[in-house]
Amino acid sequence: MLKKLYSTSLLTKKIALMLVDVLIINLSFVFAVCLVYDFDFGDKMLIDLLKLALIRVPFVSTVFVIIFRAFGLYRSMWQYAGAYELTQCVMATIISSVACVGMDKIFAYVKFLRFSNVKPAIYITSMLLILILCCADRMLYRVVRRSVLLRGVQSGKKISRVMIVGAGNMGSIVFSELEGNGFRMGKPVVFVDDNVSKQNRRLSGVPVVGGCDRIPEFVKAYRVDTIILAFPSASSKRQADVAKIALSTGCKLKVTPSLLEFNTAKKGLQNIRNVEITDLLSRPEVRLNNKVCAYIEGSVVLVTGGGGSIGSELCRQIAKYNPSKIIIFDNYENNAFELKNNLDYIYEGKPKIEIRIGSVQDKGRLREVFQEFRPSIVFHAAAHKHVPLMEESPCEAVKNNIFGTYNTAEVAAEFKVKNFVILSTDKAVNPANVMGATKRVTELIVQYFDSITEDTKFAAVRFGNVLGSNGSVIPTFKKQIEYGGPVTVTDPNITRYFMTIPEAAQLVVQAGGLSKGGEIFVLDMGEPVKILSLAENLIKLSGMVPYVDIDIVFTGLRPGEKLYEELSMEEEQADRQMTANNKIFVTIPVLNDYDVLLKTLEELKHVNENNVRSLLKKIVPNFIESENNYDD
């Protein structure tokens, strides 16, 4: 019966609600009369007032319904009723009651009805009764609907028992969204919060317990299936720590965005997403400073390697700051084509996106593109980055990374580009592999060009591993988990610095605005992450148990691989300076012998497999060729 009532048409529901209101309004007045006269039906005044109340019904009903309708009480979705709807109901009732008092006075004045002797207590009592009953019947509808939907969910499948971590504004919003969805996405059974003042209380009828360090205990006590992390105002470190605790329970994990993102992004529960590996990193992402990035506005920006995982995100970040044009320069057309379509859809042609296919190894092609567009800003992201592959093909690393950078920098200087920024890596610090050594050479190249060029500010941005980029460890682990394992880790003690793709792109964009020429910008990346822990957490996030459902195998360090990475060299540490962004510091160029650089670059033009490493070592003396560099 309840389901049939709930499924009736909207018009029928409105008419039914109006009839209920009319009944409440008139019976409340009748009851108030009887109450004030102590239900003494022998009192002539009581009988006269009851007779007049019956004549008054159509007039009073019309006044109340019109005013209730004006306040939207028949348009509100009472299944989601809250403070706003109740406030509207209170105001409508008070105004309607006052209007009816005025109507009675007018009727008495024109001698249509004799209501001049009605006691004020009758009006006050009837108004309070109307207020209580009209609010109550709407809340009853919400309760009935919630019960019907909950039964429907329970009859179809087992309902998920949800723990909400955070009993603040976001936690309350999440509860409301789950309730509004009829608890199809899960029913909250407990809130967890570190705030002692909130503990041992209730939020929307659900108990609040704490603190977060006891989440595993509460999961067992309340038989929780799903945990939703809903405390976006906490520090990134605390959020990551709590996420790790929740991950250890084996429950399904979800997380909310910030309050602002929750209100402006997708609707309702679509904002709540699965916890990802980036949520377990206890380091806040770098945020772009609008003033620092103002140099992009109205500029023509060229991005080499613009179709790659980092280059494409770089284009997305640049597009936010209103350049007049973005040129995607890449030798692989498919990714560049998809990126252009994506940016054109989001920004509707402003900025204008152009694609030019070509290689940074081809100086002639670079000149053609620079001649055509005259860019004022260049971000050089084109490079070979895969360490083991570059150990096997070191000459290609030299051609693409070193001479590709030299060609692009030379053409940029020739066309008087204002800002030139290259992407470097922490592997360039005391490099143990060819890729790292070539990237260190690229840092020296941009510093060399900055020393001989007045019109162009050259800079490099050095950062660690990028989560989710092509060929990185996360996609590799995910594929291995998808195939059923094992997950391969080179060494149980290996560590790396990590950042997200958007963060890497943001740092690069900001560096261009901070640059005065010749700097190497480095991100304060917090603590390094153990790759083994990363693998274990990814397996857990996939809903499986490490070493039980998915095995982890140690394969030994690959050619050119180090156990740990460094962010800056010893000689750079002494001159390290903070920038306007307290998460970015800059190293001052160390003294370099550019004659040796240029002479060795000439030799590298005729490089072969036999002398490539020795020539790189001439430019980069701290290039340490580890025993892993060569196959047996």
N, C-alpha and C positions, 0 to 999 in steps of 0.2 A: 504494500500500500504506500509506504514511504517513497519507494522508487517511482511509482506512478505519479505521486504528487510532485516529486522533483522534476520529472520529465515533462510536465505540462507546459503549455505555451507561455511565453512572456506576458502576453496580454491577459491571459487568464490569471496569472500570478498577481499582476497589478490590480485587477478588479477584486480578487480575493483579499488582497492586502487592504484596499480601500474599504471594503465591507467590514473587515475586522476592526479597522480604525474607527469607522462610524459606530460600530457596536460598543467599542471601548469608550469613546467620547461621551455617548449618551448615557450609558450605564454608569459611568463614573459620576456624572452629574446627579443621577437619580440616587446613587449610593451616598454621595456627599450630603444631599438633602436629608436622607433618612438618618445619617450619622449625626448631623448637627441637631436634629430634632429627636434624638435618642430612640429612633424607630417607634415613636409613639403615634400609631396610625389613628388614634382618637383625636389627635390635634388637627383642627380644621386647616391651619396654615400649611401643615405637612401635606395634606390631601390636595389642597389648592395648587401647591407648588409642583406636585407630581403630575397633576392634570396639565398644568401649563408646560411642563417639561416635555410632554408628549407632543403638544402643538409646536414646540420650539425645535423639534428634531430635524426637520428638513433645512431650517435656516442655519442652525449650528453645524450640522454635517457639511453643508456647502462651504461655510467659512473655513472650517478646519481642512477639508480636502483641498480647497484652492490654495491655502497657505502651505500645507504640507507638500503639495505638488510644486509650488514655487521654490521651495527649499530643496527640491530634488529627492524627496524621500521615496518617490516611486520610480526613480531612475537609478538609485544606488544599487550596487551589487552587494546585497546584505550578507552573502556568503563570505565576503571579505571585509565585513564591517569592522571599523575600528573607532578611534577617538574622534576623527573628523565626522563620521556619520552620526555618532551619538551626540556630538555638539550641535549638528544641524537639527537633529530631532528635538533637543532641548529648546533651542531657539524658536523652532517652528511651533512647538507646544505653547510656549510662553506668549508669543505674539498672537497666536490663534485665540488663546484664553482671554487676553486683553481685548482683542477685537470683539469677542462674544459679549464681554461685559459692556463694551460700548454699544453693541447692537441692542442688548437688553435695555439699556438706558434710553436709547432712541425709541424703542418700541413702547416703553413706559411713558415717554414724553408725548407720543402721538396717540397714547391710550389704545395701542394695538394689543399689547399684552401687559398685565399688571405685575411687572418685575421690580417695582421700585423698592419693595420691602425685603429683597433677597439679602441675607446676611453675607458679609465679606468672607466669613469662614467657609461658606458653601463653595464660592468660586475658588478659593485657595486650595481647599481639599480636593475638589474635582480636578483642578490643574495638576496637582501632585499625583493623583491617581492616573490621569491620562499620561503624564510623563513617564511614570514607572511602567505602566502596562504597554505603552507603545514601544518603548525601548526594549522591554522584556520580550515581546513577541518577535521582534526582529533578531534579537540575540538567540531566541529559541530556534528560529529558522536556520541560523548559522550552525547551531549545535546539531540540529536534525540532519542538515546537509552533510556535515562532517561525519556523522555516524553512518549515514547511508553510503557515502563514498568509501569510508574505511571498511565497512562490511563488504562492499563490492571488491575492493582490493584484496581483502583477506580471503574472500571466496575464490578469487582467481589464482592467487599464488601467495607464497609466504612473504609477508611484509618485512622489509629490512629494518633492523633496529639501529638507530642512528645516535652517535655521540657527537655533539657540537662542542668543539673546543673554542671557548670564548663566549662569555655570557654578557657581552656588551651590545652595542648598536648592531654590529654585523651579525652576531649570533641571533639576535631577535629578528632581524630581517630574514635570515635563512629559515628560522622556524616558521615565520609567516608565509614564506614562499612554499615551503614543504606542505604546510597546512592548506594553502590555497590550491595546491595541486592534488588535494585529497589524499596526501601521504602516499601517493603512488611511488614517489622516489625514495620513500623511507619515512619511518615515524621516529621523531626524536624521543629518546627515553632518558637522556641525561645530558646536562651541560657540565663542562669542566672549565674551571677558571683559576688562575693563580691569585686573583684578588681575594683576600681573606674576607673582606666585607660583603662579598657576593655569595660566599659559600654557606651551605646549610639554609639556603633560601630557595624560592621557586621562581622560575621565569616561564610565563604562559602555562603554569601548572606542572612544569617539568623540574625536577630537583637539580640544584646547582651544587656540584662537589668540587674538590680540588685538593692539591694543585696538579699541574700538568705532568709532573714527574711520576704521578701515581696512575697515569692513563692505563697501563697494562692491568693493574688491579681493578679499575673501574670497568674495563672491557669485560672481564670475567664476571664481575658482580651483576652487571646489567645486560649480559649476553649480547654485546654489541657486534654488529656485522659491518657497519660503515662508520668511518670517522670523517667529519668535515671540519677542517681547520678554518676558523672564522675569527682571526684576531690580527687583521692587517696592520694595526697601529703598533704592534710589537716590533722590537728591533729585528733585523734580518737574522742575526745570530740566534736569538731566542726562537724565531720561527723555524729555523733549520733544526735546532736542537729538539724542539717538540715534534717536528715532522719525523725525525729519526726515531724518537721514542714511539710514536704512533706506528711507524713502519714495522717495528719489532713485534707488534701484536698480531700481524698477519691479516688485519682487517683491510677492507677496501678503503683507500684514502682519497679524499677530495679536498680541494682548497678553494677559497673565495678570492676574488681580486680585492683591490682597495674599495672603500665606500664610494669614492667618486667614480671609479670604473664600473662598479656594480650598478650605479644609477644611470650611467650614460652609455654603457656598452649594450650587449645583448639583453633581452628581457629575462627577468626572473632567474629560474634555475639554470638557464643556458650559460649564465656567468660562472657557475660552479663547475670546475674542471678537475680532471684527475691530477694527482700530485705527480710532478715530473722530477727528473734528476736534478734540475736546476734549483728546485725548491729545497734541496738538501744542502746546497752550498751556502755557507754562513757569511756571505759577503754581498753587500748591497751593490746593485748595478749603478754604473756611472750615469748621471743624468745630464743632458745637454743644457748648456747655459745659452739662453736666447741671445744675449748681448754678444757673447763670444762668437756665436754662429752667424751673426748678422752679415759677416763678410760674404756669405753665399748668396744673399738676396740680389736678384737681378743679374747674376753672373752666368756665364756659360761654363759648365763643369764637364770635364772629361774623366771617365773612369775606365782605366785599362783593366782587363779581366772582369769587366762589369757584369758578366753573366754567371760568374762563379758564386759559391755560397756566401762568401764574405763580400765580394764585389756587388752582388745584387742587393744585399742588405744595406750596403753603403749608399747605393742609389736611392733606396727607400728613405733612409735618414736624410739624405741631401734634399730630397723632394719636399720635405716638410718646411724648408726654409726659403721657399719661393725663388729658386734660380730661374733664369729665363729659359734655360735649355740644359738637358743632360744628354751627353753623348756616351753611349755604351760601346766600348771598343773591346772586341773579343774575337778569338779565332774559332769559337764554337757557336753556331748560329741559333740552335734550338733554345738553349737557356735564355739567351739575349732576347729572342722573339717573345717568349713567355713573360719575361720581366717587363718588356715594353707594354704588352697587352694589360698586364696587371696594373702598372702605373697609370696607363691611360684610363683605365676603368675607375681607379680611385680618384685621380686628380683631374679627370675630364679634359686632358690635353694641356693643362697648365700645371707644371712646366711641360714644354714640348720635349718629347723623348725621341732621340735619333739612335739608330744602330749603324755601326760601321764594322765590317768584318775585316780582320787583319791580325798580324802578329807583331809584337813589340820587337821581335828580331829583325823586322823589315823596316829599316829607317826610312826608306822611300815612301812606304805606305803611311808611316806616322806623319811625315811631312805633308802628304796629301790631305790627311784628316785635319791636321792643325791649320793648314792653309784654308780649308773649307770653313771651319767653325771658329777659329781664333779663340780657343778657350782661355779664360783668365785663371782657372783653377784646375789642377790635375791631381787626381788620386791614383796612384800606381799600385794596383792590386794584382796585376798579372804576374804569376810566378809558379814554378814547380815546387810543391811543398812536401811531398810524400817522402819521408826520410829513407826507408829501405829501397824504394825505387830509384832515388837519386844516388844511392850507394852503388847501384847496379849500372846506372847511366850517368856518371859524373859529368861527362862532357856536355850533355844536354842541359844539366843544371847550370853549368857555366854559361852556355849560350843564352838560355832563357832568363835566368835570374840576374846574372851579371851584365851581359851585353844588352839584354832587353831593357834593364834599368838605365844603363849608360845611354842607349839610343833615345829613350823617352826623355831623360833629363836633358840631353843635349838639344833635342828639338824644342823642348819646353823653354830652355834658355834662349834659343834662337828666335822664338816667337814671343819672348818677353812675357811669359806666363807670370802672374803675380804670386801664386802659391802652388808649391809642388810638394806633395806628401806621399811617402812610400810606406807600405806595410812591411814591418820586420817581425822578428820572432825572438823569444827568449833563447832559442837554440843558437842564436848568433853570439851569445855570451860564452866565451871559452868553448867554442864548438868542438863537438866530437864526431861530426859527420859532414859530408859534403854540402848537404842542403844548408846547415847552419853556417858553414864557412862562406858559402856564396852569399847568404843574406847579410853576413857581417861586411862583406865586400860592398854590398849595395849601400849599407849605411855610410861607408867611407866615400863612396861615389857621390852621394848627395851632399855630404859635407865638403867634398872637393868642389863641386859645382857651386855651392853656396859661397865658397871662398873666392871664386873668380867671377861671380855674377852679381851685379848690383840690382837688376830689375826683378829678379825672382828670389823668393824666400823658399829655400829647400829645407825639409825636415823629414824625420823618420819617426814612426810609431812602433814601439816594441811591446808585444804582448804574448801571453802564453797560449796554451791550447784552446781552441774554440769548440765549445760543445755543439755537436750537431753538424759541423761543417763536413764537406765531402771528404771521405777517407779518414775521418777522425774516429776515436775509439768508441764513442757512444753508438753511432749507427752500426759499427761492426759488432759490438756486443748484442745489440737488439736483434740483428740478423741471426747470430749464433743462438740466442734464446728462442727465436721463432722456429729455428730448425731443430730445437730440442737439445741443444748443447753438443759438446761442452763449450763453455766460455773460456777463451785462451787469454791468459795474462802472462807477460814475459817474465816477471819476477815479483815475488810477494812483497818486496820492499820498495818497488818503483813508485815514485811520486811525480805529480805534474801540477802546474798552476792551470786553472781553468777560468774561462769567462764565456758568456753567451755570445752568439753571433750579433744580436743588436748592440750589446755592450761594446764589442770590438769596433763596430761601425761608428758608434757614438764617440768613442775615444778618438778615432781617426779624424772624424769631422771636427771635433773640438780642437784637436791639435793644430789644424790648419789656421784657426782663429787665434790661437795662443802663440803661434810661431813668430819669432823675430829673425829666424834664419840659422841653420846649422844644428838645431837641437835634435836629440833623440828623446822622445817622450816615452815614459814608462808608467804603466798603471800599477798602483799599490794593490796587488792582487790578494792580499791576505795570506792565509796559510795554504801550503801545497796540499793536494788531495792524493791519498793513496789509491792507485788504480784498482787494487784488490777490493777496497771498500766500495768503490764505484761499481764494480762488477756485481758484488753481493747485493748492493742496494737496487740495482737495475733488475736483478732476478726477483727480489722481494716485491718491487713495484709491478712486476708482471704477474704477481699472485702466486709465485712459487717459492720453494725453499732451497737456498743454496746448498750444494753438496748432497741434497736429497733428490729434488726434482731435476735440478740442473747442476752438473758437475763443473768445477773450475780446474783447469789444467795449466800448469806453469811450463812455458816453452823455452825460457832462457832469453836473454837480451838479444835483440836483432842487430844486424850490422849498423853501426853508428849510433846506437841507442845508449843513453846515460841513465843511471838510476834516478837522478834528480836534475832539475834545470835551475838556472840562475837568471835573475832579472837584470843585473848590471855587473860590469867588471869592477875589479878592485880599484883601478885607477879612476873609474867614474864615480865611485862612492863618495870621494872627498868633495867633489864639486856638485853633488846632487842638490837640487833646489826644488821646492814646492811651487806649484803654479796657483792660479786663481781657484782651481778645483783641487780640493784637498785629497782627492784620490789619484791625482796625476802629478808625477814629478818629472823633472827634466834634467838630463845630464848635459853638462857643458862639453863641447868637443875636445877630446884629448889631442895633444900634438901628434900629427901624423906626417910621415914622409911621403908627400904626394908624388915625388919623382919616382920613388920605388913603386908606388901604386900604378902610375901611368906606364912605366917600363914593363912591369909584370903583366899589365893588361894587354900590351902588345904581344907578349909571349903567349898569353892565354888564347889569342886569336888562332894560334896554330896548335892548340892543345890536343893531346891524345891520352888514352887510358893510362899510359905509363907515367906521364909527368904531371897530370892534373893536380894530384894532391900536394906534390912538392911545390908547385907554383902557387897554389892557394896558401900554403904555409908561409911563403915569402911575404905575402900581403897580410896574412893573419897569423902572426907568430904563435899565438896561443891556441891554434888549431891542433887539438890533441887527437891523433889517430889511434883510437882504442883498438884492442884486440878483436873487437866485434866487427871491425870495418871490412874484413875480408872473409870470404868463404874458405873453408878448408880445401 
